[in-house]
Structure formats: C-alpha cells, structure tokens
Amino acid sequence: MDRCRRIATKTPPSIQLLPTRTPFAFSGMLGLLNERPQSESGQFAAGSITMFKQRLQRGISRTGHGSRLSLALLFGASLVGMAAPAAVLPRFPAGAVWNQDISAATLHPNSATMISTLAAIGGNPCGFGFCRMQIDFSNHVVWAAIGAPTLPIAPHATYGYYSPDCDASGNVPVPAGGAIEGTTGYDCDNEGEDCHYLVVQGNTLFELYSTDRNDAQTALNTLCLATWRLDVVYPPEGRGEHCTSADAAGFPMIPLLFNADEIAAAIPGNGDLGHAIRFVLPNPNMANDVTLGGEDGYLYVRPASHAGAPAGPVGSVPYGSRLRLRADFPLTNYSPGAQVILRTLKKYGMVLADGGNIALTAESDRYTTNSWASVGINSRTFDQTSGATKVQITDFQVLDTGPRIAETYNCVPTVLPLETLFANGFE
C-alpha cells in the first residue's frame, strides 16, 4: 500500500503538560518586512516536487523537505498587545545529543575529504546553498496555553500523509495570533512552500510539515505531525529508525532553532546558545552511495534517523552530519550577537537536517522581546560583515558520529517509556 496515503492507527503519546513559558496573547500586529530570495535555479523547487510525486507513485515515504519555491526572511515583526518575556527556546534534558559539548569530539577520518568534496560543488569554495552561510528567519515558534483552541490534523489534500512515520491523529493547538512558517496566520501554500507549523504547549512540541488550514477552517491539512516530549532523552534513532519527522532527517526542529532572545541573553557573558543549530544543504550536495544497498543510494548518519533525497557525490557529507566550526576561526569585527552564534558552532556545532538553500535556521522575531536588528544580526551577517572573515564551508570539520546507514524507508517507530517509570526517558 502507498505509505504516503495510508493513515496509521497509532495516536500521539499521552503526556503531562507542564507550563514552561508564558503563552502569548495577541490583539493585532503591524506589517512584516519580507525578503524572498529566489532558488539557485528555477528548477530546484519544481524538481523536488516532481521527485516526491515520482516516489509517491512507487510507495516511498518522502524525498526531503527542501521544496519551497521561495523563502520568507522575516525581520522586525512587531506585536500590538502583550508579548512573552525574553526566553530561550525549549530544550530536551541535559543528556540529549543536541546539548552535548563537541568542541573536543573526534573528527571523522574522512572529514577533510568530505569538506573538500562538498566545497567543490557549485564552485570552490561553495558547498552551502547560494555559496554562503545565510540565515533563514521564516519559522515562527508559537507558544500555546493549556486549553488553547485546537484543530485536528487531516492528510495533505494532494500528497496524503507520511505514515507510519508521523502521528496518526491528533489535535494541534491553534491559538489566536499563531502563524505557519513564512505567513502571518494559518493559511499557507503547502503545494509549493515548506509550511512548517511549530508549537510549544507545556511539555510537548507539536511540529508539522507542509501544513495549511483547510478552507472550512475545521482542520490542518498536513503531510506530517511529529510530537516530541521535552522530558525524554530519545534513543539514538530518535522517534524511530528510518522514520522522518517535520524535518527530513527525523530531527526535532524547535530545540535546534535559535532566536533573538537567546542571543541577547548570551551576549553579556560572551556566552553561547548551549545547543546545536539546525542547518540545511541542497540535496544535490549531500552524499549518495548506491553500493550501500539503500533506496536509490540514499543514506544518513547519526543523529539522523532518516534521509530525504541526497543526490551528491559519495565523498560528500551525509544527511545527519554534525559539523563543527574550526576553533581558531576569528570573531573579529562580528557583532556581539553574531559572535554568540560562532561560539555555538565551535562548541555545539550544527546538524544537517534537511534539503534547502539557506543554511542556518532561526526563529523569526515575530514573538520575541528582542529583534534581530537589536542583536546585530541579519540574513547576510556571515558573508557581508565589513572587515570580518567570511564564514565558508571550508571552515568546518565533520565529526565522527558513526557509520553510514542505508535508507530503506521502512520506518520502525520508537516506543516511548512510561513517564511514571522513567523520570528522564531512556537514560
């Protein structure tokens, strides 16, 4: 049976919802300033959609999420009404892989070769989409109070649903003033845009991909709902081996983003974010190896549990790779806010989560106390700061996180421990 069209019978795990941050109240908002850079070629997004349709016909679950036609970079969004106090994004317990200090971690023996192979794609040095470490500010993180209005999920109107990878059913908080990625509300072009919808409610993360509220406003049409428990240290395979999430690599999204409030809090002490950062590369830049025996040569490494449609040379970096900025990279002339990000990349690194062109993923400042402008960061900070050393892919090293895993798309969901038996998940 076509896995994208099949709706599984499992339900989201039952969890205790504990308030972790003051939810937002909204009474209106000012206009948003949108910058919408074009893709590297006019065929990039259309090609991803075509690949998805082809694999849908063959019964395969997905190609990766790098299918947006354009990316909204949101700056300086203002709210009229009550805003939440400055706060960091939610995190998993200290033992989670995302929170580990990797500044002294072992490099992959082929690190230099993988980086040079990647750098040679699209020019030398290139590697990143658009050949620069740009920042995407299009994702919003919505904080919902307990008891906020909800909508049930329904399959994507065209492509169905990722099953059994994603939660088979569920009601998702949709508080007033909330918004899907790249929009100012709950309506999104999920035929061509990524349309992630990210919500925090108590101890639960609701993360959806390719989401749009239906015309009757009675459901959220989506390709995937992945719920995450913030009290769990997930096993190496995350939500399940060969299982995707709202991110192609199977990662959680919200704890790997960064926002202006986190940056502002870290500036006074010359600090860092305390967690790894999500980043993306074009699928044609990521390693593919038909000799591994997986579907079409697709593969990944830990901490990933899934791959999209990597189509690059075998010697490049795989889905899931964790990269670390070289320790001697100079911070000179970067703003204090930008230096927070650079220190984070040296200490916690960045993890390869999805296919796309804009490398780093931040939360918009739609709901934060601080703005991106106030912390001295914009989308082109790391390649256009006067007098500073441009950040290039050749400034990174690849960590050894284990062997390459051939992607079969045969998802085996993780069975979560009972909260009453395990206080801290799988530890």
SEDREN-748916 format. One record per residue: x, y, z of N, C-alpha, C, O, CB in turn. Coordinates in steps of 0.2 Angstrom, whole numbers, plus 5000, padded with zeros to 4 digits. Glycine has a CB too. Layout:
XYZXYZXYZXYZXYZ
...
// end
This chain:
500449945000500050005000500450065000501050065003499550005006
500250114997500650184996500750215003500250225007500250234992
501350215006501450235013501250305014501150325020502150225014
501250345009501050415010500350425010500150475013501350465004
499950385008499250385008498950345014498350355015498950365001
499350305017499050265022499050305029499550335030499450195023
498450305032498450335039498550275044498150235044497750375040
499050285048499150235053498650235059498250285059499850245056
498650195063498150185069498450215075498050215080497850115069
499050225076499350245082499150325084498950355079500150245082
499150335090499050405092499650435096500050405098498350405097
499650505096500150535099500250515107499750495110500150615099
500850505109500950485116500550535121500550595120501650485118
500250505126499950545131500450565136500850535139499450505135
500450635137501050665141500750715146500150745145501550695137
501050725151500850785156501150845153501650855151501150765163
500650895153500850965150500951005156500551025160500250985146
501651025156501851075162502051135159502451145154502451045165
501751195161501951265158502651275159502951265164501551315162
502951295153503751315153503851385152504451405152504051265149
503351425149503451485147502851525147502351495145503851495140
502751585148502151625147501951625140502251645136502251695150
501351605139501051605132500951675130500851725134500451565132
500851685123500751745120499951765120499551715119500951745113
499851825121499151855120499251905114499751945114498851885126
498751905109498851945104498251995103497651965104498951905097
498352055100497752095099497852125092497452165090497552145104
498352105088498452135082499252135080499652125085498152205081
499352155074500052165073500252205067499752225063500352095071
500852235067501052285061501252235056501352175056501552325064
501352275050501552235044502252205045502652225049501552285038
502452155041503052125041503452135035503152155029502952045041
504152145036504552155030504852095028505152055031505152205032
504652075022504852005019505452015013505352055009504251975016
505951975014506451975009506351905006506351855010507151985011
506251895000506151824997506651804991506451824985505351824994
507251784993507751764988507551714984507151664986508351754992
507751714978507551654973507951594974508551604977507551684966
507751534972508151474972508751484968508751524963507751414971
509251434968509851434964509651424957510051454953510351384967
509151394956508951384949508151384949507851364954509251324945
507851404943507151394943506851324944506251324945506851434937
507251274943507051204943507151174950506951124951507451174938
507451214955507551174961506951154965506951094966507951224966
506551204966505951184970505451134966505251084968505551244972
505351154959504951114955505251044954504850994954504851144948
505851034954506150964954506050924960505950864960506950974953
506050964966505950924972505250894972505150844974506050974978
504750944970504050914970503950864965503650814967503650974968
504350864959504250814954504550744957504250694956504650834948
505150754961505450694964504950664969504850594969506050704967
504650704973504150674978503550644974503350584977503850734982
503250664969502750634966502950574963502550524963502450684960
503550564960503850504957503850454962503650394961504450514954
504150474968504250424973503550404977503450354979504750444979
503150454977502450434979502150384976501750334978501950504979
502250384969501950334965502250264966501950214965502050344957
502850264968503250204970503150174977503450124979503950204968
502750214981502650194988503150214993503150184998502550124988
503550264991504150284996503850345000503450384997504750294992
504150355006503850405010503950475009503550515010504050395017
504550495006504750565005505350575002505750525001504750595012
505450634999506150654996506550705000507050714998505950684989
506250725005506550785009506150845009505650845004507250795006
506250895013505850945013506051015010505751065010505750965020
506651005006506851065003506551084996506851084991507651055001
505851094997505451104991505151174990504751184986504951054991
505351224995505051284994505251324988505751314986505151325001
504751354985504851394980505251464981505651484977504251414976
505151484987505451544989505451544997505051515000505151614987
505951585000505951585007505851655010506151705008506651565009
505351655015505251725018505751735024505751695028504551735020
506151785023506551805029506251865033506151925030507251825026
506051855039505651895042506051935047506351905051505051865046
505952005047506352045051505952095055505452125052506952085047
506052105061505752165065505052155066504752215066505952225062
504752095066503952095066503752125073504052105078503752025065
503252165073503052195080502352175082501952165077503152275080
502252165088501552145090501252205094501652245098501652085095
500652215093500252265097499852215103499552175101499752305093
500052235109499752185114500252155118500852185118499252135111
500152105122500552085127501052035123500851995119500252045132
501752035125502251995122502551955128502451975133502752035118
502751895126503151855131503751885133504051925129503251785129
503951875139504651895142505151855138505051805135504751885149
505751885138506351855134506451785137506451775143506951905135
506551745133506651675135507051635129506951645123505951645137
507351585131507651535127507151495124506651485127508251495130
507351465118506851405116506951345120507451335124507051395108
506351305120506351245124506951195122507151195117505751215124
507151165127507751115126507551045129507151045134508351135129
507850995127507750925130508250925136508650975137507950875125
508250875140508650865146509350865144509550865138508550795149
509850875149510550885148510850835144511350845140510850895154
510650775145510950715141510750705134511050665131510750655145
510350755131510150745124510750765120511150805121509550795123
510750725114511350735110511450805107512050835106511250695104
510950845107510950915104511250965109511551015107510250935103
511350945115511550985121512350965122512550995127511150985127
512650925119513250895120513850945118513750965112513350825118
514350965122514850995120515350955116515550905118515251025126
515450975109515850935105516450975103516750955097515350925098
516651025107517251055105517851015104518351035101517351115110
517850965108518450915108518250845105518650795106518750905115
517750845102517450775099517950755093518250795090516750785097
517950685092518350655087518150675080517550675079518450585088
518550695076518450715069518350645065518650595067518950755066
517950645060517850585056518550585052518850635050517250595051
518750525051519450515047519450545040519950565038519550445047
518850555037518750575031518550655031518250675026518350535026
518550685036518250755037518550795032518150835028518450775044
519250805031519550845026519250835019519150875015520250845026
519250765017519050745011518250765009518150795004519150675009
517850755014517150765014517050845013516650865009516750745020
517450885017517350955016517550985009517251025006517750995022
518150955007518350975001517950954995517850994990519150955000
517650894996517150874990516550924990516350944985516950804992
516250934996515750974997515851044994515451074991515450985004
516451074996516651144994516751154987516651204984517251164997
516851094983516951104976516351094972516351114966517451044974
515751084975515151084972514851154971514751194976514651044976
514751174965514551244963515051294963514851354963513951264968
515651274964516251324964516651304970516551264973515951404965
517251344970517751324976518051384979518351424975518251274973
517851404985517451354989516651384989516551434988517651364997
516251334989515551344989515251294994515251315000515251334982
514851244992514651194997513951215000513451184999515051195003
513851275003513251305005512751314999513051334994513351365010
512151315000511651344996511851424995511951454999510951334998
511851444988512051514987512751524988512951584988511551564990
513151474990513851484992513951534997514451564997514251504985
513551535002513651575008513251545014512751515013513451645007
513451565020513151545026512651595028512751635032513651525032
512051595025511451635026511051615031511051555033511151645019
510651655034510151645039509451645037509251695034510251685045
509051595038508351595036507951615043507951585048508051525034
507551675042507151695048506351685047505951715050507251765049
506251635043505551625041505051585046504451585046505451595035
505451545051505051505055504851545061505151575064505451445057
504151525063503951555069503851505075503751445073503251595068
503951515081503851465086503251495090503251545094504451455091
502651465090502051485094502051445100502051385101501451465089
501951485106501851465112501051465114500751515114502251505118
500851405115500051405117499951385124500251335127499751345112
499451415127499251405134498851335134498551315129498851465137
498851305140498451245141497751265140497551315143498551215148
497351235136496651255134496551295128496051315127496451285140
497151315125497051355119496651315114496651255114497751365116
496351345109495951315104496351265100496951275099495651365099
496051215097496451165093496051145087495451165086496551105097
496451125082496151095076496451025075497051015077496351135070
496050975073496350905071496750915065496650955060495750855070
497150865064497550855058497150815052496750775054498250825059
497250835046497050795041497550785035498050825035496350825038
497550735031498050725026498150785021497650815020497950665022
498750795019498850845014498350835008498250775006499550845011
498050885005497550875000497850844994497450814990497250944998
498450844992498750814986499150754988499050704984499150874983
499550764993500050704994499950664999500350615000500750744995
499450675003499250625008499650635015499650695017499350555006
499950585018500150585024500750535025500750485022499650575030
501250565029501850515030501650465035501650485041502550555032
501550405034501350355039501850295037501950275032500650345038
502050265043501950275050502350315053502350325059501950205053
502750355049503250395052502950455057503250465063503650435047
502450475055502150535059501550515063501250465061501950595054
501350555068500750535072500150535068499950575064500650595078
499750475069499250455065498650505066498250515061498950395066
498550535072498050585073498250625079498750615082497350545075
497850685079498050725085497750795084497550815078498750735085
497650825089497350895089497950945091498250935096496750905094
498050995087498551035087498351105090497851135087498951045080
498651135094498451205097498551255091499051255087498951225103
498051295091498051355086497851415089497251445088497551335079
498251445093498051505097497951565093498251565087498451525103
497551615095497451675091498151705090498551715095496951725094
498251735084498951765083499451715081500051745079499151805089
499351655081499851605078499951605071499551635067499651535080
500551575069500651585061501151525059501551505063501051645060
500951505053501351455050501951485047501951545045500951415044
502551445046503151475043503051515037502651495032503551415041
503351575037503351625031502651655030502551685025503451585025
502151655035501551685034501351725040501751725045500951635033
500851755040500551795046499951765049499651795054500451865044
499851705047499251665050499251595049499851565048498551695047
498651565048498651485047498551465040498351405039498151465052
498551505035498551495028499151495025499551545025497951535025
499351435022500051435019499951395012499551345012500551405023
500351415007500351375001500751315002501351305000500651414995
500451255004500851195006500951154999501151095000500551155011
500751174994500951144987501651154985501951114982500451164982
501851214987502551234985503051264990503651254989502451284980
502751284996503151305002503251255007502851205007502851375005
503751265011503851215017503251215022503051165024504551225020
503051275024502451275028502551235035502051205036501851255024
503151245038503151215045502751255050502651315049503951215047
502451215054502051245059502351225066502251155067501251235059
502551265070502951245076502651275082502551335083503651265076
502451225087502051245093502351215099502551155099501351225092
502351255105502551235111501951235116501651295116503151275114
501751185119501251185124501451145130501451085129500551165121
501651175135501851145141502451105140502951135138501351095144
502451035141503050995140503050965133503350915132503050945145
502650985128502550955122502750995116502551055116501850925121
503050975111503251005105502750975100502750915099503951005103
502451015096502050995090502351025084502451085083501251025091
502650985080502951005074502650975068502650915067503750995074
502451025063502050995057502451025051502751075051501351025057
502450985046502751005039502251005034501750965034503250945037
502251055029501851065023501151065026500651025024501851005019
500951115030500351125033499951185031500251245029500451135041
499351185031498851235029498151225032497951165032498751235021
497851275034497251265037496751265031496751295026497051325042
496251215032495851205026495351265025495251305030495451135027
494951265020494551325018493951335023493751385025494251315011
493751275026493251275031493451295038493051305042492851215031
494151295039494451315045494251265050494151275056494251385047
494251195048494051145053494551095054494551055058493451105050
495151105050495751055051496351085048496351135044495550985047
496951055050497551075047497751025043497850965045498051085053
497751035036498050985031498750985031499051035031497751005024
499050925032499750925033500050855031499650805030499950935041
500650855029501050795027501250755034501450695033501650805023
501450795039501650765045501550805051501650865051502450755044
501350765056501350795063501850755067501750695068500650795066
502350785070502850745075502750775081502950835082503550745072
502550745086502550765093503150745097503450685096501950745097
503450785101504050775105503950785112503650835114504650815102
504250745116504150755124504850795126505350765125504050695127
504750845129505350885132505650855138506250875140505150955133
505350805141505650765147506050705145506250665149505150755152
506050685139506350625136507050635133507150685129505850595132
507550595135508150595131508050535126508050475128508750585136
507950555120507750505115508350455113508950485114507450535108
508250395111508750355109509150375103508850425100508550275109
509650345101510050365095509650375089509750415085510650315094
509150325088508650335082508050375083507650375079508450265081
508050415088507550475089506850445089506750405094507650515083
506450465085505750445085505650375082505150345081505250495082
506250345079506150285075506650275070506750325066505450265073
506950215069507450205063507050215057506550185056507750145064
507350245052507050265045506450305046506050305041506950195042
506350335051505750375052505850455051506350475054505350365059
505450485048505550555047505150595052504850565057505350585040
505150655052504850705057504550765053504550755046505250725063
504550815056504350885052505050905048504950945044504150935056
505550875050506250885047506450815043506350765046506750905052
506750825037506850765033507350715037507250655036507150785027
507850745041508250695045507950665051508250625054508850735047
507350675052507050655058507150685064506950665070507250585059
507450745064507650785070507050825073506550835069508150835068
507050845079506650895081506850965078507450965077506550895089
506351005078506551075075506651125080507151165080506051095070
506151135084506151195089506851205093507051255093505551195093
507051145096507651155100508251165096508851185099507751095104
508251165090508851175086508851245082509351255079508951115081
508351275083508251345081508651395086508851365091507551365079
508751455084508951505089508551565088508351585082509751515088
508451605093508051665092508451725095508951725098507451665096
508151785094508551845096508551855104509051885106508151905093
508051825107508151825115508651785117509051805122507451805118
508851725114509351685116510051725115510451725119509351615112
510051755109510651795108510751845113511351855115510651815100
510251885114510351945119510551915125510951955129509651985119
510251865128510451835134511151815135511451815140509951775136
511451795129512151765129512651815128513251805129512251715124
512451875126512951925124513351955130513951955130512651985121
513051965136513451995141514051955144514551985145512952015147
513951895144514451845147514951815141515251765143514151795151
514851845135515251815130515051735129515451695128516051825130
514451725130514151655130514051625123514151655118513551655134
513651565124513451535118512751515119512451525124513851475116
512451475114511751455114511651395118511051385120511451445107
512151355119512051295123511751235120511651185123511651305129
511751245113511451185109511651185102511851245100510651185110
511651135099511751135091511251175087510751185090511851055089
511451195081511051235077510851195071511251155068511451295075
510251195069509951165063510251195057510251265056509251165062
510551155052510651185045510451145040510351085041511451205045
510451175034510251135028510751145022511151195022509551155026
510751095017511151105011510651075005510151045007511751055012
510851104999510451074994510550994993511050974994510651104987
510050964992510050884991510650864986510950814988509450864989
510750904981511250884976511950884979512450864976511250924970
512050924985512650924988512850874993513450874996512750994992
512350834995512450785001512550714998512350694992511750785005
512950675002513250614999512650564997512150555001513650585004
512750524992512350474989512850414988513350424985511950494983
512650354990513050294988512650234987512350204991513550284995
512650214981512250164978512450094981512150044981512150154971
513150094983513450024985513150004992513249944994514150034985
512850054996512650035002512049995002511849955007512550095006
511649994996511049954996510449984998509949954998511149895000
510450044999509850085001509450104995509650094990509950145006
508850134996508450164991508750214987508950264990507750184994
508950204981509250254976509850284979510050334977508750304975
510250244983510850264986510750314992511250344994511250294981
510150324994510050375000510350345006510350285007509350385000
510650395010510950375017510950425022510850485020511650345015
511150405028511150455033511650435038511850375038510450475036
511850475043512250455049511850485055511450535054512950485048
512050465061511850485067512050565068512550575066512050445073
511650605071511050585075510350585070509850575073510850635080
510450575064509850575059509550505060509850455062510050585052
508950495058508550435058508250425051507850375050508050425063
508350465047508050465040508450515035508750565037507350495041
508350505029508650545024508150565019507650525018509250505020
508250625016507750645011507950615004507950555003507750725010
508250654999508450634993509150654991509250694986507950654987
509650644995510350664994510550634987510450574986510850644999
510850684983511050664976511750684974511850694968510550694971
512150694979512850714978513350664978513150604978513050764983
513950684977514550634976514650594983514450614988515150664975
514850534982514850484988515350514993515250494999515150414986
515850554991516350584996516150645000516450665004516950594992
515450664998515250725002514950705009515050655011514750764998
514650755012514450745019513750715018513350735014514350815023
513550675023512850635023512350675027512550725031512950565025
511750665025511150685030511350665037511650615038510450655028
511250715041511350705048511950725051512150725057511250635050
512450745047513150755049513150815054512750865053513550775043
513650805058513750865063514350895062514950865062513750835071
514350965060514950995058515151045064514751075067514851035052
515751055064516051105070516451155066516951145062516451065075
516351225068516751275066517451265069517551255075516451345068
517951275065518651275067518751325073518551375073519151285062
519151295078519251335084519651395084519451445088519651285089
520051405078520351465078520051515073520351565070521051455075
519451505071519051555067519051615070518751625076518351525065
519251675067519251735070518551775071518151765066519751785066
518451795077517751835078517851905077517351945077517551815085
518451935075518552005074518052035070517952015064519252015072
517752095072517352135068516652115067516252145064517652145061
516452055070515752025070515452065076515752075081515751955071
514752075075514452105081514452055087514551995086513652115079
514352075093514252035099513751975098513851925100514052075105
513151995094512651945093512951885088512851825089512051975090
513251905083513551865078514051815082514151755080513851895072
514451845086514951805090514651755094514951695095515351855094
514051765097513751715100513651655096513751595098513051735103
513351665090513251605085513951575083513951515083512951635079
514451605082515051575080515351535086515651485085515551635078
515351565092515551525098515151455099515351405100515451565104
514451465097514051405097514251355092514251295094513351425096
514451375086514651325081515351295083515451245080514651365074
515751325087516351295089516251245094516551195095516851355091
515751255099515651215105515151165104515251105106515451265110
514551175100514051135099513951105092513651055091513351165102
514151145087514151135080513451145077513051175080514351065079
513351115071512751115068512651055064513051015062512751175062
511951035064511750965062511350975055510951015055511350925067
511550925050511250935044510550905044510450845044511650895039
510050945043509350925045508850915039508450875039509050975049
509050945033508550945028508850975021509450995021507950995030
508550965016508750995010508451065009507851085010508550955004
508951115006508751185005509351225004509851205004508351205012
509151285003509751335001509951375006510551395005509451374995
509551395011509851445016510051415022509651375025509251495017
510651415023511051365028510751365035510551315037511751385028
510751415039510551415046509851435046509551475043511051465050
509551405052508851415053508751455060508851425065508451355052
508451515060508251545066507551555066507151555061508651615066
507251575072506651595073506551665071506951705073506351585081
505951685068505851755067505751795073505751765079505151755063
505851855073505751895079504951925080504851975083506151955079
504551885077503851905077503551905084503151945086503451855073
503851855088503551845095504051855101503951855106503351775096
504651875099505251885104505251955106504952005103505851865101
505551965112505652035115506152075111506052135110505752025122
506652035110507252075106507152055098506852005096507952045108
507352105094507352095087507952075084508452085088507052165084
508052055078508652035075509052095074509652095075508551995069
508752155073509152215072509452235078510052255078508752265069
509152225084509352245090509952205092510352235096508852245095
510052145090510652105092511152105086511652065087510452035094
511052145081511552155076511652095071512252085069512252165079
511152065070511152005065510652015059510052035061511051935069
510852005053510351995048510551935043511051895045510452065043
510151925038510251865034510951855031511151795030509751855029
511351905030511951905027512551925031513051945029511951955021
512451915038512951935043513651905041514151935042512751925050
513551835039514151795039514551795033515051765032514051725041
514251835028514651845022514751925020515051935015514351805016
514451965023514452035021514652085027514552145026513752055019
514852055033515052105038515752135036516252095035515152065045
515752195036516352235034516952215039516952225045516252305034
517552195036518152185040518152125043518652105047518152245045
517652085043517652015046517851955041517751965035516952005049
518051905044518251845039517551815037517151795042518651795043
517451805031516851775029516851695031517351665030516751775021
516251675033516251605035516051565029515651575025515651595040
516551515028516451465022516451395024516651385030517051485017
516151355020516151285022516751255024516851205027515751245016
517351285021517951255022518251275029518751255031518451285017
517851315033518051325040517751275044517851285051517751395041
517451225042517051175046517451105046517851095041516351165044
517351065051517551005051516950955053516450975056518150995057
517050895050516450845051516650795057517250765057516350805044
516250785061516350745067516150675065515750655061515850765073
516450625069516350555068515750535072515850525078516950515070
515150525069514550515073514350435072513750425074513950555072
514750395068514550335067514550315060514650365055513950315070
514450255058514450235051513850255047513350275050514450155050
513850255040513350275036512850225036512950165036513550285029
512150245036511650195036511250205030511050255028511150215043
511150145027510750145020510050165022509750125026510850085017
509750205018509050225019508550175015508550165009508850295017
508150145019507650095016506950125016506450095013507650035020
506750175020506150205021505650155025505050165024505850225015
505950105028505450055032505450085039505850055043505749985031
505050125041505050165047504850115053504350075052504550225047
505250115058505150075064505050125070505550145073505650015066
504450145072504350195077504650175084504550115086503650215077
504950225087505150215094504550215099504050245098505650275096
504550165103504050155109504350195115504850175117503950085111
504050255116504250295122504150265129503650225130503950365122
504550275133504450245140503950285144503750335142505150255144
503650245149503050275153503350335157503850315161502750225157
503050385158503350445162503350415169503750445173502850505162
502950375171502950355178503450315180503650305186502250325180
503850285175504350235176505050265175505550245178504250175172
505050315170505650345169505650415169505250455166505850325161
506050445174506050515175506350555170506250615169506350535182
506850525166507250555161507350515155507850515153507950575164
506750485153506750455146507250395146507150345151507050495141
507650385141508050325140508650325144509050275144508150315133
508850375148509450375152509450325157509950315161509550445155
// end
